[in-house]
Each structure stands twice: as structure tokens, then as C-alpha cells.
Amino acid sequence: MLVFNGILFGTTNHLARDDSGFRWIDDVPGNAFVYGGKHKYSAAEWLAMHDEKPPPLIEKKYVQMAKELGYARPKWQKLLGKKFKDNLVVAQENLEQKLLQTKNTKYEPVWRECQDFIWSMKPVKINRVRYASLKAMNVKLPGFNPVTGSLDPVRYDRKTKTGRLRVVSGPSVLTIKSEHRNMVQGCRQIDFKNMEPRLLLAFLGREVEGDLYENIQKDLNIKGDRSYVKVSIISSLYGSRVVPEISKYFALKEWIAELEKEVKNNILENYFGRPIQTNGVTGHHLLSLWLQSSAADAALLAFSKFCV
């Protein structure tokens, strides 16, 4: 189903389009793609991972006009009349064609589950004393403006090559130091340690208990301290400096050969089916794209289940 966001019409309900035609609805169904405004099931975000963009419905000059007139929710059908209706039909036909071309029954349920989790964020209270002390120490806190004592929910999108999160509004929690995050009341931090190397081993059917780097150092009899082993593993995975023993341990040659065979029309799917635009890259670079993308989905799915 295709849904045109009510913000396009200045209404609280939305215009839906399916096989039965157009109709007005109050709530967006869980299987819809939404055009216009911000929504967890944004058609623009879905198309972005396929290197596509939704068609324009309202010209920029009209958007600017409404902004200068102070219209927060302009009723475009009244402002533009027949031109808006004509554009709506063209946009609907174009969008339906693009959504059909990018249909992905394997990845769509994963995408929707991740989107549900990302958009479930709620405002949180902060410790004003802690916040004031950090500001006094000139700690940079982008997006933090606790006028009411609460922080707006962080809004992310995944319009990145691998599907990693980026902050589009709200406090930039991802970029502040972990020791500063305790300004949030009741803050708990959960992290997946060694996510990408552990995930690659899991795909091989291998699980490493305890400290990953110390165990691999012991298994391979690598000389050097833990930090050296960590750097050696990361650099081997991503190709900046490949250590033969580590490459064999992770079966990197076999992974790369298999992934290169799976590339079709410059597109490689991650473990869950998300398309990755490869732009002709091969070797370790290709592996890094696939692994980072797979890890991004794996982490979001895990967090969504943890927070249920």
C-alpha cells in the first residue's frame, strides 16, 4: 500500500492508495510505504537503499512560499489546485512503479522491524546538574537543549550505503563520549563487543567465549599484546594489513570469493537481504561493506528484541 502523508494536505488523516483505489485513513498500516513528511515507513528511505529517489510532488518554490507565509501544514490541494492533483497522480504512478521494482520480500520484514524499533524512542529526563557541569567544562553536546528538563527523542535514518544509523534530529548521542552519557537519568549502556569479527565467526558456526582477542591470540600463538592482536584482526578484515594466520582463521579468502560471485549489477545483499550499492569495489572493501551492513541490521534486531 502507498500512503500520502496528511502533512501534504494539511490534514491529520492520510490518503491511501491500493488495488481498490484511493481512500482516506486515520492510521498508517504496517505494510505501507509513506510518501511525504517524516515517517518510519518512509518510501524515500526504502528507495534510498536502492539508489532511487521518490518523484517530487511540490516544487521547491512553492514550499519556500508556504514557509515564508508561515504555513506549518499548507493545504496544497487548495493552494495549487489542479496542478497539485495532476502532480499527485504522476507521483503515485511513478512511486508504485519504483516500489514494484525494488520489491524485496526477504528484507522488507527486517527493515520494518528495525524501523519500528528506531521510531519507538521516547523523551528522557536529564540530570541538569550533570549537564551544567559538562557545559562548564566546555564539553561539546550537539543537539542537547534541555529547556524543559527533557530531551527530545533521537531521530535516525539509514540513508547510508551500509544502513548504519545517522542522527537527523535530536541529541547526537552516538557521537558523545560514553562517560558523558550519564547525564541521562536512569541511563544504561549496552554494547555488542567485537560485533563484526564475532558476527563473521558466527556465520562460520564458531562461537568464542570470553575475550575474543585474547582467545585468538592464544589459538594462533600470536606474539604481542592485546591491542596489537586487535589491530591485526581489524586490519586483516578490512584489508589495510592482512596477517595470514588471521586471514585463515576467519576464512577471509573464501568469504571474499563467495561475496564477489554474489554481486549482480553492482548490488550485493547483506546477510539479511539489504541491498548494498558496491560501485565496483572488490576484495576486502567488499567484505567490509557486507559485514558492516549485516552487523548494523543484526544489532538493531537484537536491540529491538531486548527492548520489547
Secondary structure, 3 states (H helix, E strand, C coil): CEEECHHHCCCCCEEEEECCEEEEECCCCCCCEEECCCCCCEHHHHHHCCCCCCCCCCCHHHHHHHHHCCCCCCCHHHHHCHHHHHHHHHHHHHHHHHHHHCCCCCCHHHHHHHHHHHCCCCCEEECHHHHHHHHHCCCCCCCCCCCCCEECCCEEECCCCCCCCEEEECCCHHHCCHHHHHHECCCCCCCCCCHHHHHHHHHCCCCCCCCHHHHHHHHHCCCCCHHHHHHHHHHHHHCCCCCHHHHHHCCHHHHHHHHHHHCECCEEECCCCCEEECCCCCHHHHHHHHHHHHHHHHHHHHHHHHCC
